[in-house]
Amino acid sequence: MAGAGAGTGTEDTFRGALARLRAAQKTSRGVSLYSRYVNRPVGRVFAAAAHRAGRTPNQVTALSAAVSFAGIAALALLPPSWPLALGVWAALVLGFALDAADGQLARLRGESSAAGEWLDHAVDCAKITALHTAVLITFHQHFALPGEGWLLVPPVFQLAAVMIFFGGLLTDKLKPRPPAPPTAPAPAAPPSRLRAVALLPVDYGTMCALFLLLGDERAFRLGYALLAGVYVVFCAAFSVKWFRELSAAGAARASSAARS
C-alpha cells in the first residue's frame, strides 16, 4: 500500500483517500452490526480527513483517548443529568469512531507497526477499566442505591469486559495461521448477519448508547445491570470457545509434528 504522500491527483483528495479506505477494509467476520455499518464507516471518514490533514495514526489514537477520557471524567465528576447523558454518549461514540480511524489511517499510509498496535490496545484497555470505575464512582456518590450490593455490579462488569477484550486479543495472537494456499483462495463466504446481530450486546457502541439513560437513575442502573449480566454470559461462552479452539490447534500441531 502506498505510504503518506506517495499518491498524486485523486489519491491525495479526501474522496480519493475515502475510496482507497473502502477497498482496504478488514474482514467483517465477528463484527457486530453497529461496528460494521456505523463505527467503521464513520472511522473511514475520520481517517480520510486525518490523511488529508497530514496526521499520523498515533495522533489519531491520542485524540481518541483524549475525547473518551474527557467523557469518562465528566461521568465520574458531575452529577447525573440528561445533558450529561448526551455529553458522555457523544464523547464515547466519537472516541470509538476515532479508535476505528487510527488503524484505517495506518493501512492507508502504509505505516502499521507493532508500537502503534500496542498503543491502540493499551488505550482501549485503559478506557474499559476507567469507564466502569467511573460508573462505580457515580453509583457511590450520586445514586440512592437500594442496597450496597449494587456497588459490586461495576467491578463484575469491568472484569467480564476486560476478559472478553483480552481473551479475544490473545486468542487471535496465539491461534496458528494457516499456510498461504499455492493458488488464489476461493472467495470467502459473506459474514453472517445473524452473528452480527448476536454480537450487538457486547459491541462497545451498545455500551455507549447505555449512557443515554444516565438522566434517569433507575433506568440507567437497571440497564447497566442487565448489560453486565449479558457480558458475564458472553465472557463465559467466549472463554470456553477460545480455550477449545486453542486446545484443538495445539493437538493438531502436536499430531502433525509426530507424523513428520
C-alpha positions, 0 to 999 in steps of 0.5 A: 500500500502506498505510504503518506504522500506517495499518491498524486491527483485523486489519491491525495483528495479526501474522496480519493483517500475515502475510496482507497479506505473502502477497498482496504477494509478488514474482514467483517467476520465477528463484527457486530452490526453497529461496528460494521455499518456505523463505527467503521464507516464513520472511522473511514471518514475520520481517517480520510480527513486525518490523511488529508490533514497530514496526521499520523495514526498515533495522533489519531489514537491520542485524540481518541483517548483524549475525547473518551477520557474527557467523557469518562471524567465528566461521568465520574465528576458531575452529577447525573443529568440528561445533558450529561447523558448526551455529553458522555454518549457523544464523547464515547461514540466519537472516541470509538469512531476515532479508535476505528480511524487510527488503524484505517489511517495506518493501512492507508499510509502504509505505516502499521507497526507493532508500537502503534498496535500496542498503543491502540490496545493499551488505550482501549484497555485503559478506557474499559477499566476507567469507564466502569470505575467511573460508573462505580464512582457515580453509583457511590456518590450520586445514586440512592442505591437500594442496597450496597450490593449494587456497588459490586455490579461495576467491578463484575462488569469491568472484569467480564469486559476486560476478559472478553477484550483480552481473551479475544486479543490473545486468542487471535495472537496465539491461534496458528495461521494457516499456510498461504494456499499455492493458488488464489483462495476461493472467495470467502463466504459473506459474514453472517448477519445473524452473528452480527446481530448476536454480537450487538450486546457486547459491541462497545457502541451498545455500551455507549448508547447505555449512557443515554439513560444516565438522566434517569437513575433507575433506568440507567442502573437497571440497564447497566445491570442487565448489560453486565449480566449479558457480558458475564454470559458472553465472557463465559461462552467466549472463554470456553470457545477460545480455550477449545479452539486453542486446545484443538490447534495445539493437538493438531500441531502436536499430531502433525509434528509426530507424523513428520 
